[in-house]
């Protein structure tokens, strides 16, 4: 008897199964800390390495669709080339079979009670044990990493409880003739492939649809002849998610999604021809198992066998797969050529599925911001030697990019903070939000320096030789502190970070001295009021740039001391009043290098 209550139980079990799989996958990814995913960005053209990485990443996050979506995002960002992505996509199809192999543990129910070990491995024992241990760890642990381990075990338990509920709900179907007749229809290979593809496309997970099929196999009504076409179709249906994710992406990202589709289409055609040729044309009596009932292990094994064999067949022709995708998604002229703002593509929202990868991309773009701000400062300073309108236009283009990157990064980091990330990742988000503001302000102050140069050029005036000599000294000092801030951030170099403040104090002292000297020149009539105002504004902007670099160092120190943030004024007060030996030595070095130079002029 199968009624509406069984349908409700079936859907409830499916909900638990999907939730358990989601919890298990996301928690495994957190424990991995993104280390596995980050290696995707370091791929070479070695397709074998790509297959291995794709399989490992997918086994960790329990979803080939998620891995392929991440790959589409990395290709869209220009981090992975299409040829390198092919190997990862092939490997992802192998990694996704791990879930079905875990679920097949349910077949241990049929293996009897040979030993205590097998009794413990039976899912009816293992799932509750995993849940109990998991909740104890989750409730008792203080560190987030241990809580994630507890969540993995809880997710494992929920997944199997969902499977148990589905099996219990469909158990009555074994005696329903219509159910047996329904699956007899799927012995038509085209119909079986279609049903498998549609169901998987709807729930967007081949692992989940395979799990449903494994649950239904407990009725004993599903034969190999009806199950095999469905499994082939399920591999096609899993391509829906990457294809949807590639909408709005560049052509190479679309091609990556097409590679995933072609892999499964080609594999399905090869297996359909091979299996049915053997069954009806080559083997005299066909496969002995053809009309026998398939169990969870049989489904899992065929799913694994299909993906391993098709990967082995397609791997030598990975270049041809890429060419086929390129023929399908053709170039239309310049298309994806880099242009103004092209660097912002690295913040692909598809990568939010893997926070560690997304965060790493944010770090890359912050570094790009830092480099742009340094370039703008250097170009702005050069205008005082020779004013160049084309260089001004270039500076403005970089400034526009800086503004766009700050806005894009800020919004992206806020979205990243809103999803389920680790405590360390949350601290990194806060840290980067501070840094993008600091580097953008350096760019703003560089624009102010450009505007002062424009005033001198338009008025046909110039600074005095003495003022220019002093200005060049200060330009060098500020250029050095920007370089130090960038090196400290890029290399996470604390030694460089702590050396920034002595130089910043030196720049403050130089600025005060130059203001005093310039006022004396004004009094003596050695320069005009107009040029004097320009010079004083320049000093203010240069001093503020050094302040931003000091802020960057303070944020770095706070992040590395595991405090997240440090009160800048308290930190600087302790530093200046304490006057450590290292601080004093660095201050003396910079004073000799810059302050003594301007005093001597």
C-alpha positions as CSV (number, residue, x, y, z in Angstrom):
1,X,0.0,0.0,0.0
2,X,1.4,3.4,-1.0
3,X,-0.6,6.5,-0.2
4,X,-0.2,10.3,0.4
5,X,1.5,9.7,3.7
6,X,4.2,7.7,2.1
7,X,4.7,10.5,-0.4
8,X,5.0,13.0,2.5
9,X,7.5,10.7,4.2
10,X,9.4,10.3,0.9
11,X,9.7,14.0,0.4
12,X,10.7,14.6,4.1
13,X,13.4,11.9,3.7
14,X,14.6,13.6,0.5
15,X,14.7,17.0,2.3
16,X,16.8,15.5,5.2
17,X,19.1,13.7,2.6
18,X,19.7,16.9,0.7
19,X,20.3,19.0,3.8
20,X,22.6,16.4,5.3
21,X,24.6,16.3,2.0
22,X,24.8,20.1,2.0
23,X,25.9,20.3,5.7
24,X,28.5,17.5,5.1
25,X,30.0,19.2,2.0
26,X,30.1,22.8,3.4
27,X,31.7,21.6,6.7
28,X,34.3,19.5,4.9
29,X,35.2,22.5,2.8
30,X,35.6,24.6,6.0
31,X,37.9,22.1,7.6
32,X,39.9,22.0,4.4
33,X,40.2,25.8,4.9
34,X,40.2,26.3,1.1
35,X,43.7,24.9,0.8
36,X,42.6,22.3,-1.7
37,X,40.6,24.8,-3.8
38,X,43.4,27.3,-3.9
39,X,45.6,24.8,-5.7
40,X,43.2,25.0,-8.6
41,X,44.7,28.4,-9.3
42,X,48.2,26.9,-9.5
43,X,47.5,24.4,-12.3
44,X,49.8,24.0,-15.2
45,X,48.9,22.5,-18.5
46,X,49.3,19.0,-17.0
47,X,45.9,17.4,-17.5
48,X,46.7,14.5,-15.2
49,X,47.3,16.9,-12.3
50,X,44.1,18.6,-13.2
51,X,42.1,15.3,-13.0
52,X,43.6,14.5,-9.6
53,X,42.8,18.0,-8.2
54,X,39.3,18.0,-9.6
55,X,38.6,14.6,-8.0
56,X,40.0,15.6,-4.6
57,X,38.2,18.9,-4.5
58,X,34.9,17.3,-5.6
59,X,35.3,14.5,-3.0
60,X,35.8,17.2,-0.4
61,X,32.8,19.4,-1.2
62,X,30.6,16.5,-2.4
63,X,29.4,18.1,-5.6
64,X,30.8,18.0,-9.1
65,X,28.4,20.8,-10.0
66,X,29.9,23.0,-7.3
67,X,33.4,22.2,-8.5
68,X,32.5,23.0,-12.1
69,X,30.8,26.2,-11.1
70,X,34.0,27.2,-9.3
71,X,36.1,26.3,-12.4
72,X,33.7,28.4,-14.6
73,X,34.3,31.3,-12.2
74,X,38.1,30.9,-12.3
75,X,38.0,30.7,-16.1
76,X,35.8,33.8,-16.2
77,X,38.3,35.6,-14.0
78,X,41.1,34.7,-16.3
79,X,42.9,32.7,-13.6
80,X,42.5,29.3,-15.3
81,X,43.0,28.7,-19.0
82,X,40.4,26.6,-20.7
83,X,42.8,23.8,-21.5
84,X,43.8,23.6,-17.8
85,X,40.2,23.6,-16.7
86,X,39.4,20.5,-18.8
87,X,41.4,18.2,-16.6
88,X,39.7,19.6,-13.4
89,X,36.3,19.1,-15.0
90,X,37.1,15.5,-15.9
91,X,38.3,14.8,-12.4
92,X,35.2,16.4,-10.8
93,X,33.1,13.7,-12.4
94,X,35.2,11.0,-10.7
95,X,35.1,12.8,-7.3
96,X,31.3,13.0,-7.3
97,X,31.0,9.2,-7.2
98,X,32.3,9.2,-3.6
99,X,28.8,10.1,-2.2
100,X,27.2,7.0,-3.9
101,X,30.0,4.8,-2.5
102,X,29.3,6.2,1.0
103,X,25.6,5.5,0.6
104,X,26.3,1.9,-0.5
105,X,27.2,1.2,3.1
106,X,23.5,0.5,3.5
107,X,24.2,-2.8,1.7
108,X,26.0,-3.9,4.9
109,X,22.5,-4.5,6.3
110,X,22.4,-7.5,4.1
111,X,25.8,-8.9,5.1
112,X,24.8,-10.4,8.4
113,X,26.4,-10.1,11.8
114,X,29.8,-11.5,11.0
115,X,31.6,-9.4,13.6
116,X,31.2,-6.5,16.0
117,X,33.1,-4.3,13.5
118,X,30.6,-5.0,10.7
119,X,27.8,-4.3,13.2
120,X,29.2,-0.9,13.9
121,X,29.7,-0.2,10.2
122,X,26.0,-0.9,9.5
123,X,24.4,2.5,8.7
124,X,21.6,1.9,11.2
125,X,24.4,1.8,13.9
126,X,27.0,4.1,12.3
127,X,24.6,7.1,11.5
128,X,23.3,7.5,15.1
129,X,26.9,7.0,16.5
130,X,28.2,9.7,14.1
131,X,25.3,12.1,15.2
132,X,25.9,11.5,18.9
133,X,29.7,12.0,18.6
134,X,29.1,15.0,16.3
135,X,26.7,16.8,18.6
136,X,29.0,16.2,21.6
137,X,31.9,17.8,19.8
138,X,29.8,20.6,18.5
139,X,28.3,21.5,21.9
140,X,31.6,21.1,23.8
141,X,34.1,22.6,21.4
142,X,35.2,26.2,21.6
143,X,37.3,26.4,18.5
144,X,35.4,26.8,15.2
145,X,37.5,24.1,13.5
146,X,36.4,21.4,16.0
147,X,32.8,22.6,15.7
148,X,33.1,22.1,12.0
149,X,34.3,18.5,12.6
150,X,31.3,18.0,14.8
151,X,29.1,19.4,12.0
152,X,30.6,16.9,9.5
153,X,29.5,14.0,11.7
154,X,26.1,15.5,12.2
155,X,25.7,16.0,8.5
156,X,26.7,12.4,7.9
157,X,24.1,11.2,10.4
158,X,21.4,13.5,8.8
159,X,22.2,12.2,5.3
160,X,21.7,8.6,6.3
161,X,18.6,9.3,8.3
162,X,17.1,10.9,5.2
163,X,18.1,7.7,3.3
164,X,16.4,5.6,5.9
165,X,13.2,7.7,5.7
166,X,13.1,7.4,1.9
167,X,13.7,3.7,2.0
168,X,10.9,3.3,4.6
169,X,8.5,5.4,2.5
170,X,9.1,3.4,-0.7
171,X,9.1,0.0,0.9
172,X,5.4,-0.5,0.1
173,X,6.1,0.0,-3.6
174,X,7.7,-3.5,-3.9
175,X,4.2,-5.0,-3.9
176,X,2.7,-2.4,-6.3
177,X,2.5,-3.8,-9.9
178,X,2.2,-0.3,-11.4
179,X,5.6,0.6,-9.9
180,X,7.3,-2.4,-11.4
181,X,5.6,-1.6,-14.8
182,X,6.9,2.0,-14.5
183,X,10.5,0.9,-14.2
184,X,10.0,-1.7,-16.9
185,X,9.4,1.3,-19.2
186,X,12.8,2.6,-18.4
187,X,14.4,-0.4,-20.1
188,X,13.9,1.8,-23.2
189,X,17.4,3.4,-23.0
190,X,16.4,6.8,-24.5
191,X,13.5,7.2,-22.0
192,X,15.7,6.1,-19.1
193,X,18.4,8.7,-20.1
194,X,15.8,11.4,-20.4
195,X,14.2,10.7,-17.0
196,X,17.6,10.6,-15.3
197,X,18.7,13.9,-16.9
198,X,15.4,15.7,-16.1
199,X,15.2,14.6,-12.5
200,X,18.9,15.5,-11.9
201,X,18.5,18.8,-13.7
202,X,15.6,19.7,-11.5
203,X,17.3,19.0,-8.2
204,X,20.7,20.1,-9.7
205,X,22.7,17.3,-8.1
206,X,23.7,14.0,-9.5
207,X,24.8,12.8,-6.1
208,X,21.2,13.4,-4.8
209,X,19.5,11.8,-7.7
210,X,21.8,8.8,-7.5
211,X,20.9,8.6,-3.8
212,X,17.2,8.6,-4.6
213,X,17.7,5.8,-7.1
214,X,19.7,3.9,-4.4
215,X,16.8,4.3,-2.0
216,X,14.3,3.1,-4.6
217,X,16.6,0.1,-5.3
218,X,15.7,-1.2,-1.8
219,X,12.2,-2.2,-3.2
220,X,13.9,-4.8,-5.4
221,X,11.9,-3.7,-8.4
222,X,14.7,-1.9,-10.2
223,X,16.7,-4.0,-12.6
224,X,20.1,-3.3,-14.2
225,X,18.4,-2.9,-17.5
226,X,16.2,0.0,-16.2
227,X,18.8,1.5,-13.8
228,X,21.8,1.9,-16.2
229,X,20.1,4.3,-18.7
230,X,18.9,6.4,-15.7
231,X,22.4,6.6,-14.3
232,X,23.7,7.7,-17.7
233,X,21.1,10.4,-17.8
234,X,21.9,11.6,-14.3
235,X,25.4,12.4,-15.4
236,X,24.0,14.6,-18.2
237,X,21.5,16.3,-15.9
238,X,24.3,17.4,-13.5
239,X,25.5,19.7,-16.3
240,X,22.5,22.1,-15.8
241,X,24.0,23.9,-12.9
242,X,27.4,24.9,-14.6
243,X,25.5,25.9,-17.7
244,X,23.2,28.2,-15.8
245,X,26.2,29.6,-13.9
246,X,27.9,30.5,-17.1
247,X,25.1,32.8,-18.2
248,X,26.6,36.3,-18.3
249,X,30.2,35.0,-18.1
250,X,32.8,35.5,-20.8
251,X,33.2,33.1,-23.7
252,X,35.9,30.9,-22.1
253,X,33.7,30.4,-19.0
254,X,30.8,29.3,-21.3
255,X,33.3,26.9,-23.0
256,X,34.3,25.4,-19.6
257,X,30.6,24.6,-19.0
258,X,30.3,23.1,-22.4
259,X,33.3,20.9,-21.8
260,X,31.4,19.4,-18.8
261,X,28.3,18.8,-21.0
262,X,30.3,17.3,-23.9
263,X,32.2,15.0,-21.5
264,X,28.9,13.5,-20.2
265,X,27.2,13.4,-23.6
266,X,30.1,11.7,-25.3
267,X,30.4,9.2,-22.4
268,X,26.7,8.4,-22.5
269,X,26.7,7.8,-26.2
270,X,29.8,5.5,-25.9
271,X,28.3,3.5,-23.0
272,X,24.9,3.2,-24.7
273,X,26.4,1.9,-27.9
274,X,28.8,-0.4,-26.0
275,X,26.3,-1.8,-23.5
276,X,23.5,-2.5,-25.9
277,X,25.8,-3.8,-28.6
278,X,27.2,-6.3,-26.1
279,X,23.7,-7.2,-24.8
280,X,21.9,-7.7,-28.1
281,X,24.5,-8.2,-30.8
282,X,27.8,-9.6,-29.4
283,X,27.1,-11.8,-26.3
284,X,25.0,-14.8,-27.3
285,X,22.9,-14.7,-24.1
286,X,23.5,-11.1,-23.2
287,X,24.5,-10.0,-19.7
288,X,23.6,-12.6,-17.0
289,X,22.6,-9.8,-14.6
290,X,20.6,-7.8,-17.1
291,X,17.1,-8.5,-15.7
292,X,18.2,-9.0,-12.1
293,X,17.5,-6.5,-9.3
294,X,20.2,-3.9,-8.8
295,X,21.3,-2.8,-5.3
296,X,23.0,0.3,-3.8
297,X,26.4,-1.2,-4.4
298,X,25.6,-2.0,-8.1
299,X,24.4,1.6,-8.7
300,X,27.5,3.1,-7.0
301,X,29.9,0.8,-8.9
302,X,28.4,1.6,-12.3
303,X,28.3,5.3,-11.5
304,X,32.0,5.1,-10.6
305,X,32.9,2.8,-13.5
306,X,31.2,5.1,-16.0
307,X,33.1,8.3,-14.9
308,X,36.5,6.6,-14.5
309,X,36.3,4.9,-18.0
310,X,35.0,8.0,-19.8
311,X,37.7,10.1,-18.1
312,X,40.4,7.6,-19.3
313,X,38.9,7.8,-22.8
314,X,38.6,11.6,-22.9
315,X,41.8,12.6,-21.1
316,X,44.1,12.0,-24.1
317,X,41.8,14.1,-26.1
318,X,41.3,16.9,-23.6
319,X,42.7,19.4,-26.2
320,X,40.0,18.3,-28.7
321,X,37.3,18.7,-26.0
322,X,38.5,22.3,-25.6
323,X,38.5,22.9,-29.4
324,X,35.0,21.4,-29.6
325,X,33.8,23.9,-26.9
326,X,35.6,26.7,-28.8
327,X,33.8,25.8,-32.0
328,X,30.5,25.8,-30.2
329,X,31.1,29.1,-28.4
330,X,32.8,31.1,-31.1
331,X,34.8,34.3,-30.8
332,X,33.2,37.5,-31.9
333,X,36.1,39.9,-32.4
334,X,37.8,41.4,-29.4
335,X,35.2,40.1,-26.9
336,X,37.1,39.2,-23.9
337,X,40.2,41.4,-24.4
338,X,41.4,43.2,-21.4
339,X,40.4,46.8,-21.1
340,X,39.6,49.4,-18.4
341,X,38.1,47.6,-15.5
342,X,38.9,44.1,-16.9
343,X,40.8,43.3,-13.7
344,X,37.6,43.4,-11.7
345,X,36.5,40.1,-13.4
346,X,38.5,38.3,-10.7
347,X,35.6,38.9,-8.3
348,X,33.3,36.4,-9.9
349,X,30.2,35.7,-7.7
350,X,30.4,32.0,-8.7
351,X,33.5,31.8,-6.5
352,X,31.4,32.7,-3.4
353,X,30.5,29.0,-3.4
354,X,34.0,28.5,-2.2
355,X,34.8,31.4,0.3
356,X,38.5,30.5,0.5
357,X,38.9,31.0,-3.2
358,X,36.8,34.1,-3.2
359,X,38.8,35.6,-0.4
360,X,42.1,34.8,-2.2
361,X,40.8,36.7,-5.2
362,X,40.0,39.6,-3.0
363,X,43.6,39.6,-1.8
364,X,44.8,39.6,-5.4
365,X,42.6,42.6,-6.3
366,X,43.7,44.5,-3.2
367,X,47.3,44.0,-4.3
368,X,46.3,45.3,-7.7
369,X,44.8,48.4,-6.0
370,X,48.1,48.9,-4.1
371,X,50.1,48.7,-7.3
372,X,47.8,51.2,-9.0
373,X,48.1,53.6,-6.2
374,X,51.9,53.4,-6.2
375,X,52.0,53.9,-10.0
376,X,49.7,56.9,-9.7
377,X,51.9,58.5,-7.0
378,X,55.1,58.0,-9.0
379,X,53.5,59.4,-12.2
380,X,52.0,62.4,-10.2
381,X,55.5,63.2,-8.7
382,X,57.0,63.1,-12.2
383,X,54.7,65.9,-13.4
384,X,56.8,68.4,-11.3
385,X,59.8,67.7,-13.5
386,X,57.9,67.6,-16.8
387,X,54.1,68.1,-17.1
388,X,52.6,65.7,-19.5
389,X,48.8,65.8,-20.3
390,X,48.9,62.2,-21.6
391,X,50.3,61.0,-18.3
392,X,47.6,62.9,-16.5
393,X,45.0,61.0,-18.6
394,X,46.6,57.8,-17.7
395,X,46.6,58.7,-14.0
396,X,42.9,59.5,-14.2
397,X,42.2,56.1,-15.8
398,X,44.0,54.4,-13.0
399,X,42.1,56.5,-10.5
400,X,38.8,55.5,-12.1
401,X,39.9,51.8,-11.8
402,X,40.8,52.3,-8.2
403,X,37.4,53.8,-7.5
404,X,35.6,50.9,-9.3
405,X,37.8,48.3,-7.5
406,X,37.1,49.8,-4.1
407,X,33.3,49.8,-4.8
408,X,33.4,46.3,-6.3
409,X,35.6,44.9,-3.5
410,X,33.5,46.5,-0.8
411,X,30.3,45.0,-2.1
412,X,31.9,41.6,-2.8
413,X,33.4,41.4,0.7
414,X,30.0,42.3,2.3
415,X,28.4,39.5,0.3
416,X,31.3,37.2,1.5
417,X,30.7,38.2,5.1
418,X,27.0,37.3,4.8
419,X,27.6,33.7,3.9
420,X,28.8,30.9,6.2
421,X,32.5,31.5,6.6
422,X,35.1,30.6,9.3
423,X,36.2,33.0,12.1
424,X,39.6,33.4,10.4
425,X,37.9,34.3,7.1
426,X,35.7,36.8,8.8
427,X,38.7,38.5,10.3
428,X,40.3,38.6,6.8
429,X,37.2,40.2,5.4
430,X,37.3,43.0,8.0
431,X,41.1,43.4,7.4
432,X,40.6,43.8,3.6
433,X,37.7,46.3,4.0
434,X,40.1,48.5,6.0
435,X,42.9,48.1,3.4
436,X,40.9,48.9,0.3
437,X,39.9,52.2,1.9
438,X,43.5,53.1,2.7
439,X,44.9,52.3,-0.8
440,X,42.0,54.2,-2.4
441,X,42.8,57.3,-0.3
442,X,46.5,57.1,-1.4
443,X,45.1,57.3,-4.9
444,X,42.9,60.3,-4.0
445,X,45.9,62.2,-2.5
446,X,47.9,61.4,-5.6
447,X,45.1,63.1,-7.6
448,X,45.4,66.1,-5.4
449,X,49.1,66.2,-6.2
450,X,48.3,66.1,-9.9
451,X,45.9,69.0,-9.4
452,X,48.6,71.1,-7.8
453,X,50.9,70.4,-10.7
454,X,48.1,71.4,-13.1
455,X,47.8,74.7,-11.3
456,X,51.5,75.4,-11.7
457,X,51.4,74.4,-15.4
458,X,48.3,76.4,-16.3
459,X,49.6,79.5,-14.5
460,X,53.0,79.2,-16.1
461,X,54.8,79.3,-12.8
462,X,57.1,76.9,-11.0
463,X,58.5,76.2,-7.6
464,X,61.9,77.6,-6.6
465,X,65.0,75.4,-7.0
466,X,65.2,75.1,-3.2
467,X,61.5,74.0,-2.9
468,X,62.0,71.5,-5.8
469,X,65.0,70.0,-4.1
470,X,63.2,69.6,-0.8
471,X,60.1,68.2,-2.7
472,X,62.2,65.5,-4.4
473,X,63.5,64.4,-1.0
474,X,60.0,64.1,0.4
475,X,58.8,62.3,-2.8
476,X,61.5,59.7,-2.3
477,X,60.6,59.2,1.3
478,X,56.9,58.9,0.6
479,X,57.7,56.6,-2.4
480,X,59.7,54.4,0.0
481,X,56.9,54.2,2.6
482,X,54.3,53.2,-0.1
483,X,56.7,50.5,-1.3
484,X,57.2,49.2,2.2
485,X,53.4,49.1,2.8
486,X,52.8,47.1,-0.4
487,X,55.7,44.6,0.3
488,X,54.5,44.2,3.9
489,X,50.9,43.4,2.7
490,X,51.9,41.2,-0.3
491,X,54.4,39.1,1.6
492,X,52.7,39.4,5.0
493,X,56.1,40.7,6.2
494,X,55.8,41.8,9.8
495,X,59.4,43.0,9.9
496,X,58.7,45.5,7.2
497,X,55.4,46.5,8.7
498,X,57.0,47.5,12.0
499,X,59.6,49.6,10.1
500,X,56.9,51.7,8.5
501,X,56.1,53.9,11.6
502,X,59.7,55.2,12.1
503,X,59.7,56.3,8.5
504,X,56.2,57.9,8.9
505,X,57.4,59.8,12.0
506,X,60.4,61.0,9.9
507,X,58.1,62.2,7.1
508,X,56.0,64.1,9.7
509,X,59.2,65.8,11.0
510,X,60.4,66.6,7.5
511,X,57.0,68.1,6.6
512,X,57.0,70.3,9.6
513,X,60.5,71.5,8.9
514,X,59.7,72.2,5.2
515,X,56.6,74.2,6.1
516,X,58.8,76.3,8.4
517,X,61.5,76.8,5.8
518,X,58.9,77.7,3.1
519,X,57.2,80.2,5.3
520,X,60.6,81.8,5.8
521,X,61.1,82.0,2.0
522,X,57.7,83.6,1.7
523,X,58.7,86.2,4.2
524,X,61.9,86.9,2.4
525,X,60.0,87.2,-1.0
526,X,61.9,84.3,-2.5
527,X,58.6,82.8,-3.8
528,X,55.1,84.0,-4.6
529,X,52.0,83.5,-2.5
530,X,50.4,81.3,-5.2
531,X,53.3,78.9,-5.5
532,X,53.7,78.9,-1.7
533,X,50.1,77.7,-1.3
534,X,50.7,74.9,-3.9
535,X,53.8,73.8,-2.0
536,X,52.1,73.8,1.4
537,X,49.2,71.8,-0.1
538,X,51.7,69.3,-1.5
539,X,53.3,68.8,1.9
540,X,49.9,68.1,3.4
541,X,49.0,65.5,0.8
542,X,52.3,63.8,1.1
543,X,52.1,63.6,4.8
544,X,48.5,62.1,4.6
545,X,49.8,59.4,2.2
546,X,52.3,58.4,4.8
547,X,49.5,58.3,7.4
548,X,47.6,55.9,5.2
549,X,50.7,53.7,5.0
550,X,51.0,53.8,8.7
551,X,47.3,52.7,9.0
552,X,48.0,49.8,6.7
553,X,50.9,48.7,8.9
554,X,48.7,48.9,12.1
555,X,46.0,46.8,10.5
556,X,48.5,44.3,9.5
557,X,50.0,44.1,13.0
558,X,46.5,43.8,14.5
559,X,45.6,41.0,12.0
560,X,48.8,39.0,12.7
561,X,48.4,39.4,16.5
562,X,45.0,37.7,16.1
563,X,43.3,40.9,17.4
564,X,41.5,41.7,14.2
565,X,42.1,45.4,14.7
566,X,44.3,47.6,16.9
567,X,43.5,51.1,18.2
568,X,45.9,53.1,16.0
569,X,46.4,56.0,18.5
570,X,47.0,53.7,21.5
571,X,49.5,51.6,19.5
572,X,51.4,54.6,18.2
573,X,51.4,56.2,21.7
574,X,52.9,53.0,23.2
575,X,55.4,52.8,20.4
576,X,56.6,56.4,20.6
577,X,56.7,56.6,24.4
578,X,58.3,53.1,24.7
579,X,60.9,53.9,22.1
580,X,62.2,50.3,21.7
581,X,65.7,49.9,20.5
582,X,64.6,48.7,17.1
583,X,62.3,51.6,16.7
584,X,65.0,54.1,17.7
585,X,67.5,52.5,15.3
586,X,65.1,52.7,12.4
587,X,64.1,56.3,13.3
588,X,67.7,57.4,13.4
589,X,68.4,55.7,10.0
590,X,65.5,57.5,8.3
591,X,66.2,60.8,10.0
592,X,69.8,60.6,8.6
593,X,68.5,59.7,5.2
594,X,65.8,62.3,4.8
595,X,65.7,64.8,7.6
596,X,69.4,65.6,7.6
597,X,69.2,66.0,3.8
598,X,66.5,68.7,3.8
599,X,68.1,70.5,6.8
600,X,71.4,70.7,4.9
601,X,69.8,72.4,1.9
